[in-house]
Amino acid sequence: MATNGSKTNGTTSRSRTGIKVIVVGAGFGGLGAAIECHRQGHNVEIYEAFPELKQLGDIISFGPNAGRIFYRWADGEIVRRMRPLSIDLTKYGFNIHKYDTGEIVINQPTPKYSVEAPNFNGHRGELHEVVFNYARDDLGIPRNRISTYFEDENESGIVLETGTKVSADVVIAADGVRSKARKTVLGYEDKPKSSGYAVWRAWFPNKDMIADPLTAQFCENGDTFNGWIGPDMHFLFSTIKNGSDCCWVLTHPDEHDIDESWSFPGKLSEVKEAIKDWDPMCTRIVSKTPEEMLVDWKLVYRDPLPTWVSPKARILLLGDSAHPFLPTSAQGATQALEDGVCIAVCLRRGGKENVPTSVRAHEKIRYERVRATQKTGESTRDMWHKTDWAKVKENPEIIQFPRQDWIFDFDTEKNAEEMYDGVVEGLSEV
Ligand SMILES: Cc1cc2nc3c(=O)[nH]c(=O)nc-3n(C[C@H](O)[C@H](O)[C@H](O)COP(=O)(O)OP(=O)(O)OC[C@H]3O[C@@H](n4cnc5c(N)ncnc54)[C@H](O)[C@@H]3O)c2cc1C
């Protein structure tokens, strides 16, 4: 299971650091952290609870700041595998409609494709499978549910459900929004709460859409992306794979208690009721959805955690376990990947003797950026849900999906390398 530093899948590992890293969770966050720790020369073990890879979910977005990370894996091979699975909006762009009249307020052009920092929008399960298989072929991914985490001054570890104890120099808890490590890190139970919104989401083949002359337009000339923006709701609709599949998401207010579960079967009648006063095209699209493909996804949120690092600094929360994002940021998975790059660099820079310092340095390097990016999920949602249409008439550009350079142009590996020494110096002064 442990990695040996050989050349694998085109990725040359650096010299070995001797640092043993346990990664819990094989979502994008855990897989990214494992792959990056391997790249930086650490010995990695991944543990994942799900018994088999399932193509769960629907659309997921990765910004160029994630593409830059993927591009470094297997000499660009991972990007080459992900590209055909992703929406291509080079020609179409993003049509933003007013919710009631349906008029296209603006067509937001798609940014130029960058080979070294591509962005991806595709089926979560399909893109996940590419990354999962890459990590599994290099690292192995045993199926094991983790019961608890532990640490002392010299090591940290996990206890599997079977009772087996495994220890390492550091444990990266990438076990999602319900992370079991959070209590060890924080010292108290921190429950997820409702964000006040849920998302109806669906992904299905376009057969009925093509048969209807009014919706066939979305399936005939390549991939498309349209959004209807209205009071306290927004509806995003894409056709993908040259028009053969489609997906839509409708964010709507929801105050359900999400203590036990956050994904429920959706009811088409409820969706139709919610958009009954909207552009009839929205109902037409929704009507094509097979009800069994509809999910009502409760958007779980958390107040920012005061820390992602355990008291002895040998357990680190990463990805959603540290900081869940609203989908309107389109950065949840990307920031999880950035985390993995940063901790891998910090551990190499600090070496085996200084693991706790490296873990603390990672948090210092990442915390403010993650928080600022997280806030864009709220600001974009509020911008769309509380639109001043008179102002949009004067300047339609204000309703565009924000594409901030400080998010997208960021090279997290370069940043971690540049900041590490200064941050560690600052830590020793405290
Ligand atoms: C099933 C699912 C579907 C999703 N669909 C979408 C989507 O369609 N669009 C979107 O934008 N975002 C989606 N997300 C969220 C998105 O994937 C995350 O925001 C982002 O990828 C962060 O990933 P992560 O690795 O931090 O967490 P997660 O993706 O939640 O991964 C956590 C992993 O840890 C594993 N795990 C949890 N507890 C244990 C344990 N005790 N022992 C061992 N392993 C454990 C889980 O099985 C899971 O694989 C989905 C998440 C999940 C879990």
The ligand as a MOL file (V3000), in Angstrom:
LIG
                    3D

  0  0  0     0  0            999 V3000
M  V30 BEGIN CTAB
M  V30 COUNTS 53 58 0 0 0
M  V30 BEGIN ATOM
M  V30 1 C -21.9370 11.6690 -2.9290 0
M  V30 2 C -21.5240 13.0960 -3.1910 0
M  V30 3 C -22.0130 13.7740 -4.2890 0
M  V30 4 C -21.6470 15.1080 -4.5510 0
M  V30 5 N -22.1110 15.7170 -5.6580 0
M  V30 6 C -21.7190 16.9610 -5.9280 0
M  V30 7 C -22.1430 17.5780 -7.1170 0
M  V30 8 O -22.8770 16.9940 -7.8990 0
M  V30 9 N -21.7150 18.8510 -7.3740 0
M  V30 10 C -20.8880 19.5130 -6.5120 0
M  V30 11 O -20.5120 20.6700 -6.7950 0
M  V30 12 N -20.4820 18.9530 -5.3860 0
M  V30 13 C -20.8710 17.6940 -5.0810 0
M  V30 14 N -20.4240 17.1280 -3.9500 0
M  V30 15 C -19.5400 17.9000 -3.0890 0
M  V30 16 C -18.1520 18.0270 -3.6710 0
M  V30 17 O -17.7650 16.7850 -4.1970 0
M  V30 18 C -17.2110 18.5400 -2.5530 0
M  V30 19 O -17.5080 19.8820 -2.2350 0
M  V30 20 C -15.7820 18.5760 -2.9240 0
M  V30 21 O -15.5060 17.6780 -3.9290 0
M  V30 22 C -14.9500 18.3820 -1.6580 0
M  V30 23 O -14.5910 17.0550 -1.5830 0
M  V30 24 P -14.0520 16.3770 -0.2810 0
M  V30 25 O -13.1030 15.3560 -0.7790 0
M  V30 26 O -13.5600 17.3760 0.6940 0
M  V30 27 O -15.3440 15.7060 0.3920 0
M  V30 28 P -16.3060 14.5560 -0.1420 0
M  V30 29 O -16.4780 14.6150 -1.6050 0
M  V30 30 O -17.5110 14.6120 0.7080 0
M  V30 31 O -15.4930 13.2070 0.1570 0
M  V30 32 C -15.3820 12.6620 1.4410 0
M  V30 33 C -15.0580 11.1800 1.3240 0
M  V30 34 O -14.7860 10.6690 2.6190 0
M  V30 35 C -15.3920 9.3990 2.7480 0
M  V30 36 N -15.6520 9.1610 4.1760 0
M  V30 37 C -16.5280 9.8250 4.9770 0
M  V30 38 N -16.5040 9.3240 6.2290 0
M  V30 39 C -15.5910 8.3250 6.2140 0
M  V30 40 C -15.1050 7.4270 7.2200 0
M  V30 41 N -15.5640 7.4500 8.4770 0
M  V30 42 N -14.1510 6.5240 6.8720 0
M  V30 43 C -13.6610 6.4920 5.5950 0
M  V30 44 N -14.0810 7.3290 4.6180 0
M  V30 45 C -15.0240 8.2280 4.9220 0
M  V30 46 C -16.6770 9.5180 1.9290 0
M  V30 47 O -17.1610 8.2490 1.5300 0
M  V30 48 C -16.2230 10.3750 0.7520 0
M  V30 49 O -15.7890 9.6080 -0.3390 0
M  V30 50 C -20.7790 15.7950 -3.6660 0
M  V30 51 C -20.2700 15.0970 -2.5420 0
M  V30 52 C -20.6520 13.7530 -2.3240 0
M  V30 53 C -20.0970 13.0050 -1.1330 0
M  V30 END ATOM
M  V30 BEGIN BOND
M  V30 1 1 1 2
M  V30 2 1 2 3
M  V30 3 2 2 52
M  V30 4 2 3 4
M  V30 5 1 4 5
M  V30 6 1 4 50
M  V30 7 2 5 6
M  V30 8 1 6 7
M  V30 9 1 6 13
M  V30 10 2 7 8
M  V30 11 1 7 9
M  V30 12 1 9 10
M  V30 13 2 10 11
M  V30 14 1 10 12
M  V30 15 2 12 13
M  V30 16 1 13 14
M  V30 17 1 14 15
M  V30 18 1 14 50
M  V30 19 1 15 16
M  V30 20 1 16 17
M  V30 21 1 16 18
M  V30 22 1 18 19
M  V30 23 1 18 20
M  V30 24 1 20 21
M  V30 25 1 20 22
M  V30 26 1 22 23
M  V30 27 1 23 24
M  V30 28 2 24 25
M  V30 29 1 24 26
M  V30 30 1 24 27
M  V30 31 1 27 28
M  V30 32 2 28 29
M  V30 33 1 28 30
M  V30 34 1 28 31
M  V30 35 1 31 32
M  V30 36 1 32 33
M  V30 37 1 33 34
M  V30 38 1 33 48
M  V30 39 1 34 35
M  V30 40 1 35 36
M  V30 41 1 35 46
M  V30 42 1 36 37
M  V30 43 1 36 45
M  V30 44 2 37 38
M  V30 45 1 38 39
M  V30 46 1 39 40
M  V30 47 2 39 45
M  V30 48 1 40 41
M  V30 49 2 40 42
M  V30 50 1 42 43
M  V30 51 2 43 44
M  V30 52 1 44 45
M  V30 53 1 46 47
M  V30 54 1 46 48
M  V30 55 1 48 49
M  V30 56 2 50 51
M  V30 57 1 51 52
M  V30 58 1 52 53
M  V30 END BOND
M  V30 END CTAB
M  END
